[in-house]
Structures are given as C-alpha cells and as structure tokens.
Amino acid sequence: MMKQSILITCVLLVACTNVQVEAPAEDKITPLEQACMRDPLDPQRWEQLAEALAVAGQRERAASMYLQAASLRAHDARQDYAILKQARDEAVADNMPRTQVRRLGPALVEVLRIPAAPDLVRLEISNGNGITGAAARLARSLDVDGLKTVRLSNVKPFVVPNSRIEYQHDQQKMAQALSLRLKLPLQQRRNSIAYADMRIVLGHDARYLR
C-alpha cells in the first residue's frame, strides 16, 4: 500500500512539471495596446489586440478593434499620409524665394531674385459620412490652382447629411470657385479653421461628387 501511494505521488509530480501555465488574457492586453499606439496603421496589431480582448470577455472593445483592423485593410491609410506630406513639402517649396543666374557675356552674369509664389490656400477635407477613403479620394482628384490639401480628418459620428465648404472671409473668392466646381453650398466661418484656411465637409451625398 505504501509503495502504491509513493508511485501515485511520483506520477502526479511528473504530470505537474509538464503543465504550462498560460498568462491571463488581461496581462497581454496592455502590451498589445502599446504596440497599436506605436504603429497605428498596422491592421495585424489591431487584430491581435481584438483577439486578446475577446478572450478576456471584453466583446464590445474587441468588436471595435476588429472594425479598426478591417478599415485599415480596406484602405491604405499610409498612402493618405504620404499624399499630405508631399502636399506640405510642395507648399513649402513653392513659397521659398529663388535666385536665377543669367549669363550676359563672356565674363558678366546677372543674378536675379525670383519672388516667392503667392500664398497657397490650405484645405482640410473632413469625412462626415463614414465612407472609407472618401476624403482621400477627393484629395487625390482635386487639382485647383492656388489650393493645397494639407489635412484629412473625420467628423464623428459620421452623421453629416449634406456636404459643404467652410471658409473664412478673406478666402471668399477661392471658396466661390471651389463651390462652382464641386456644386457645394458655402458656409462662412467667424472663427478660424485649425490647420487650414478652408474646409470641405463631406456628407452622405458625397458619393455623388465628381
């Protein structure tokens, strides 16, 4: 009887040493959240976070993370940022004064100072309808002299019914020209628009814009 008890004890000890204790799902969530913040444009990171939240029973948050990942996979957000960076770089270059050297003879040159181009009107395009990539598509197709798209943003919770152009008083002429082109109503703002001189807000009628 004594030998049998010792044998059972040994078997249990061996079994326990082979058991791998997995860390609770909650312990995985914080590192995954930090990874998403470091690289918010990587859909795989958001999917991993969603899986951990689902295992932890946080189903509502998990659904939001899955939605974020699906949105990133459906649309290339990195390309949008690249477009905006290029626009900002071009705007800075256009506003810098330049010099030109013109040869007048064998040993005579003339240095001309070329004035900077007129200030560009900075445009922000805000997505107020929730259609993925709507603001970016308009930014890529919009080519108006003197106008540069410098920012894309969202107007949550995406319930804007009709699109509009918001402008400040000193940008009225440009706003009118843009309104004629896009067939959008104008709305003058009394307070300044952050980051931009003018803003297009896309509503649920934006899918009909050409």
Secondary structure as GFF3:
##gff-version 3
##sequence-region A 1 210
A	DSSP	alpha_helix	2	17	.	.	.	ID=ss1
A	DSSP	alpha_helix	25	38	.	.	.	ID=ss2
A	DSSP	alpha_helix	43	55	.	.	.	ID=ss3
A	DSSP	alpha_helix	59	74	.	.	.	ID=ss4
A	DSSP	alpha_helix	77	94	.	.	.	ID=ss5
A	DSSP	beta_strand	98	105	.	.	.	ID=ss6
A	DSSP	beta_strand	108	114	.	.	.	ID=ss7
A	DSSP	beta_strand	121	127	.	.	.	ID=ss8
A	DSSP	alpha_helix	134	141	.	.	.	ID=ss9
A	DSSP	beta_strand	147	154	.	.	.	ID=ss10
A	DSSP	beta_strand	164	167	.	.	.	ID=ss11
A	DSSP	three_ten_helix	169	171	.	.	.	ID=ss12
A	DSSP	alpha_helix	172	182	.	.	.	ID=ss13
A	DSSP	beta_strand	186	188	.	.	.	ID=ss14
A	DSSP	beta_strand	198	202	.	.	.	ID=ss15
A	DSSP	three_ten_helix	206	208	.	.	.	ID=ss16
###
